[in-house]
Amino acid sequence: MNPKRILVVGAGHVGLYAALRLSKKLSSREAEVIVVDPQPHMTYQPFLPEASAGNISPRHSVVPLRRELRRCKVVAGAVTRIDHERKTAVVQPIVGPTREITYDHVVVAPGSVSRTLPIPGLHEHGIGFKTIGEAIYLRNHVLDRLDVAAATTDPEVRRSALTFVFVGGGYAGIEALAEMEDMARDALRYYPELEPSDMRWVLVEATQRVLPEVDRDMGAYTVQQLLKRDMDIRLDTRLESCVDGVVKLSDGDSFRSDTIVWTAGVKPSPMLDATDFPREERRRITCLPTLQVVDGDRVVEGAWSAGDCAAVPDLTKPPGDYCSPSAQHAVRQAHRMADNIVAVIRGREPVNYKHKHAGSVASLGLHKGVAQVYGIKMTGWPAWFMHRTYHMSRIPSFNRKVRVVVDWTLAFVLKREVVALGQLHDPREEFAEASQPRAKS
Ligand SMILES: Cc1cc2nc3c(=O)[nH]c(=O)nc-3n(C[C@H](O)[C@H](O)[C@H](O)COP(=O)(O)OP(=O)(O)OC[C@H]3O[C@@H](n4cnc5c(N)ncnc54)[C@H](O)[C@@H]3O)c2cc1C
């Protein structure tokens, strides 16, 4: 028989794990696995707050695709269109013209993007927190603002530099806010010109609680901990505008800030608009519990999806509930999906995905955390320790695990680095200035 071609769109939590498992379980006579992603690495997103805070090296919070997926063909590019009727995807490589790839099975896993609102000034001044680039930019930016505040004599410039606004109180927002504040507070020991009370860290959350992934009392505990650190927590409040860096909130307050981080939820990848897959009202691809794409009650043969871009029924909850967008589900769905693709190729029946969400762990800075796992609630150091051990066990490959543990140990023994490398974001500036043709004098 001819080997089946399996095209994996996106090498994130779903794509990387699915491709790894498929390439291990299927021989080259049975299938070839092609993985398309514009990034050369998978980003382990739960480590972004720690990478941003300097506890983990950015390179160690990502997983290089070519190193891990040696038995797959990796294409550096973005899938821009899928015509499943013709079982054909259009790929835009990172360089050169587009090309078509035909397939027998497609794994659609491009994940999600930040869900934004048409808030004046947000497009110009806001930044998301979903990619390694954003996390490292934010780190350099926050440390750079400390330098600006220490150098200026203008109280307005100083206030704006030291005001940091985070919009959205899910785990991404809370962890990013808490880790960045912890890092900045740590850095202040080297800034005799600045006091911790000069900084203002603001959380803007539209609902009445934070961390909806855990029980209300754990959300309330988190708010208390952040308040103890003098953070400005605005619940039931929305960002209304941030034109020219002037933040206007729905409670009537208004102030300047150089830093506006948007972490208020995600929506499925817009790439799905250029496909012929069926989708539900939140624009996710409709799936069966087997991770097969389904149109009404017709299984779309050869199409599979999972993770943030897929509506997968949660069989541990009442009918009508879907799995939450989380790494926890994404990785487990990837395994189930890969096993199901192998089963279908070998003429067997696919099996339903069923996993009861174990709970959540969140870091609130060094030695601080909150966790609720299988109903057991933990706070402070034990929760933080659990956060680290859990994610260390989940990041793919032994190589990454060792590197992450070494980073943590070094930061513990030698203290973390708190230097801004903002030049990374504009590396040619100095050379361009030096090589500028000058008029002869
Ligand atoms: C800061 C942060 C912290 C988090 N912490 C936790 C946590 O503690 N616990 C937890 O369970 N979850 C956590 N999550 C959520 C979790 O990371 C996501 O739910 C998970 O990554 C979803 O996996 P995915 O494979 O669907 O998408 P992703 O992992 O985002 O992967 C999508 C991949 O598709 C690629 N791609 C996009 N478009 C295209 C295209 N057109 N063509 C080809 N490739 C494409 C992208 O480059 C990316 O590699 C966190 C998320 C963030 C942002």
PDBQT file of the ligand as one rigid body, heavy atoms in Angstrom, charges set to zero:
ROOT
HETATM    1  C1  LIG A 501       0.880  32.959  29.115  1.00  0.00    +0.000 C 
HETATM    2  C2  LIG A 501       0.101  31.682  29.009  1.00  0.00    +0.000 A 
HETATM    3  C3  LIG A 501       0.111  30.797  30.080  1.00  0.00    +0.000 A 
HETATM    4  C4  LIG A 501      -0.612  29.609  30.015  1.00  0.00    +0.000 A 
HETATM    5  N1  LIG A 501      -0.594  28.758  31.086  1.00  0.00    +0.000 NA
HETATM    6  C5  LIG A 501      -1.276  27.602  31.038  1.00  0.00    +0.000 A 
HETATM    7  C6  LIG A 501      -1.270  26.710  32.140  1.00  0.00    +0.000 A 
HETATM    8  O1  LIG A 501      -0.647  26.992  33.165  1.00  0.00    +0.000 OA
HETATM    9  N2  LIG A 501      -1.961  25.536  32.020  1.00  0.00    +0.000 N 
HETATM   10  C7  LIG A 501      -2.660  25.208  30.883  1.00  0.00    +0.000 A 
HETATM   11  O2  LIG A 501      -3.267  24.125  30.836  1.00  0.00    +0.000 OA
HETATM   12  N3  LIG A 501      -2.708  26.042  29.818  1.00  0.00    +0.000 NA
HETATM   13  C8  LIG A 501      -2.032  27.227  29.865  1.00  0.00    +0.000 A 
HETATM   14  N4  LIG A 501      -2.069  28.086  28.787  1.00  0.00    +0.000 N 
HETATM   15  C9  LIG A 501      -2.900  27.742  27.603  1.00  0.00    +0.000 C 
HETATM   16  C10 LIG A 501      -2.188  26.782  26.657  1.00  0.00    +0.000 C 
HETATM   17  O3  LIG A 501      -0.869  27.188  26.423  1.00  0.00    +0.000 OA
HETATM   18  C11 LIG A 501      -2.978  26.663  25.347  1.00  0.00    +0.000 C 
HETATM   19  O4  LIG A 501      -4.283  26.254  25.641  1.00  0.00    +0.000 OA
HETATM   20  C12 LIG A 501      -2.303  25.639  24.404  1.00  0.00    +0.000 C 
HETATM   21  O5  LIG A 501      -1.069  26.152  23.981  1.00  0.00    +0.000 OA
HETATM   22  C13 LIG A 501      -3.178  25.332  23.186  1.00  0.00    +0.000 C 
HETATM   23  O6  LIG A 501      -2.479  24.443  22.356  1.00  0.00    +0.000 OA
HETATM   24  P1  LIG A 501      -2.674  24.494  20.754  1.00  0.00    +0.000 P 
HETATM   25  O7  LIG A 501      -1.816  23.420  20.198  1.00  0.00    +0.000 OA
HETATM   26  O8  LIG A 501      -4.115  24.524  20.424  1.00  0.00    +0.000 OA
HETATM   27  O9  LIG A 501      -2.091  25.925  20.330  1.00  0.00    +0.000 OA
HETATM   28  P2  LIG A 501      -0.587  26.461  20.425  1.00  0.00    +0.000 P 
HETATM   29  O10 LIG A 501       0.182  25.726  21.451  1.00  0.00    +0.000 OA
HETATM   30  O11 LIG A 501      -0.709  27.950  20.564  1.00  0.00    +0.000 OA
HETATM   31  O12 LIG A 501       0.027  26.107  19.010  1.00  0.00    +0.000 OA
HETATM   32  C14 LIG A 501      -0.424  26.664  17.792  1.00  0.00    +0.000 C 
HETATM   33  C15 LIG A 501       0.706  26.545  16.788  1.00  0.00    +0.000 C 
HETATM   34  O13 LIG A 501       0.187  26.794  15.488  1.00  0.00    +0.000 OA
HETATM   35  C16 LIG A 501       1.087  27.606  14.766  1.00  0.00    +0.000 C 
HETATM   36  N5  LIG A 501       0.312  28.297  13.738  1.00  0.00    +0.000 N 
HETATM   37  C17 LIG A 501      -0.539  29.329  13.865  1.00  0.00    +0.000 A 
HETATM   38  N6  LIG A 501      -1.063  29.659  12.687  1.00  0.00    +0.000 NA
HETATM   39  C18 LIG A 501      -0.548  28.792  11.780  1.00  0.00    +0.000 A 
HETATM   40  C19 LIG A 501      -0.719  28.622  10.375  1.00  0.00    +0.000 A 
HETATM   41  N7  LIG A 501      -1.537  29.410   9.666  1.00  0.00    +0.000 N 
HETATM   42  N8  LIG A 501      -0.026  27.634   9.764  1.00  0.00    +0.000 NA
HETATM   43  C20 LIG A 501       0.804  26.825  10.462  1.00  0.00    +0.000 A 
HETATM   44  N9  LIG A 501       1.005  26.943  11.797  1.00  0.00    +0.000 NA
HETATM   45  C21 LIG A 501       0.319  27.914  12.438  1.00  0.00    +0.000 A 
HETATM   46  C22 LIG A 501       1.674  28.533  15.823  1.00  0.00    +0.000 C 
HETATM   47  O14 LIG A 501       2.925  29.080  15.388  1.00  0.00    +0.000 OA
HETATM   48  C23 LIG A 501       1.815  27.567  17.005  1.00  0.00    +0.000 C 
HETATM   49  O15 LIG A 501       3.068  26.928  16.976  1.00  0.00    +0.000 OA
HETATM   50  C24 LIG A 501      -1.350  29.293  28.834  1.00  0.00    +0.000 A 
HETATM   51  C25 LIG A 501      -1.357  30.183  27.756  1.00  0.00    +0.000 A 
HETATM   52  C26 LIG A 501      -0.640  31.367  27.842  1.00  0.00    +0.000 A 
HETATM   53  C27 LIG A 501      -0.650  32.311  26.659  1.00  0.00    +0.000 C 
ENDROOT
TORSDOF 0
